[in-house]
Amino acid sequence: MMPRSDALVLFGVTGDLAYQQIFPALYDMVRRGHLDVPILGVARSGWTADRLKARARESLEEVTRLTAWPDGAAIPTG
């Protein structure tokens, strides 16, 4: 089997569209087993990885009212 070189690149990952639509859609894709490639986020702002994770977590909590990832592990708090 040939090695894969696929990835999903999200431009503007710190913006409102990502918060309101993209993060929940990605979560749903993972939950359904339709996303098995690395995700790379690109943005102009100087956010740390921890700040981005916290924003994604807030998005999922607000939009989907989730308390756990698909594998049952708690969503990271920051």
Legacy VTK file of the C-alpha trace (Angstrom):
# vtk DataFile Version 3.0
C-alpha trace
ASCII
DATASET POLYDATA
POINTS 78 float
0.000 0.000 0.000
1.297 3.464 -0.876
1.725 5.940 1.994
-0.898 8.680 2.156
-0.001 12.340 2.109
-3.477 13.761 2.692
-4.292 16.511 5.181
-7.142 18.938 5.718
-5.934 22.551 5.889
-8.249 25.112 7.478
-7.485 28.732 6.700
-8.907 31.233 9.178
-9.172 28.619 11.912
-9.523 31.267 14.646
-12.495 32.987 13.006
-16.240 32.905 13.574
-16.959 30.535 10.683
-14.647 27.918 12.183
-16.210 28.444 15.623
-19.831 28.273 14.496
-19.684 25.788 11.625
-16.323 24.115 10.967
-15.448 22.753 14.430
-18.875 21.138 14.897
-18.754 19.711 11.358
-15.286 18.269 11.945
-16.442 16.746 15.211
-19.373 15.135 13.428
-17.086 13.783 10.698
-14.798 12.212 13.308
-17.778 10.823 15.227
-19.086 9.154 12.074
-15.649 7.826 11.072
-15.382 10.010 7.955
-12.260 11.958 8.899
-8.971 10.110 9.168
-6.430 12.685 8.023
-4.434 15.253 9.996
-6.038 18.698 10.355
-3.838 21.775 10.027
-5.136 25.170 11.148
-3.821 28.417 9.647
-4.569 31.941 10.910
-2.989 35.368 11.103
-3.474 35.847 14.812
-0.683 34.863 17.184
-2.688 32.279 19.125
-1.019 29.451 20.981
-2.075 25.864 20.408
-3.664 25.870 23.878
-5.762 28.933 23.046
-6.956 27.324 19.801
-7.845 24.097 21.616
-9.820 26.085 24.185
-11.727 27.899 21.406
-12.547 24.614 19.665
-13.721 23.175 22.972
-15.930 26.216 23.624
-17.386 25.858 20.141
-18.284 22.223 20.663
-19.747 22.886 24.089
-21.867 25.766 22.810
-22.996 24.341 19.510
-23.316 20.655 20.293
-23.510 20.619 24.102
-20.853 17.922 24.240
-18.985 16.701 27.279
-16.818 14.002 25.659
-14.916 13.195 22.459
-16.075 10.236 20.328
-13.730 7.863 22.166
-15.372 8.791 25.467
-12.446 10.845 26.744
-13.292 14.181 28.328
-12.871 17.221 26.107
-9.658 19.003 27.156
-10.235 22.057 29.323
-7.387 24.085 27.921
LINES 1 79
78 0 1 2 3 4 5 6 7 8 9 10 11 12 13 14 15 16 17 18 19 20 21 22 23 24 25 26 27 28 29 30 31 32 33 34 35 36 37 38 39 40 41 42 43 44 45 46 47 48 49 50 51 52 53 54 55 56 57 58 59 60 61 62 63 64 65 66 67 68 69 70 71 72 73 74 75 76 77
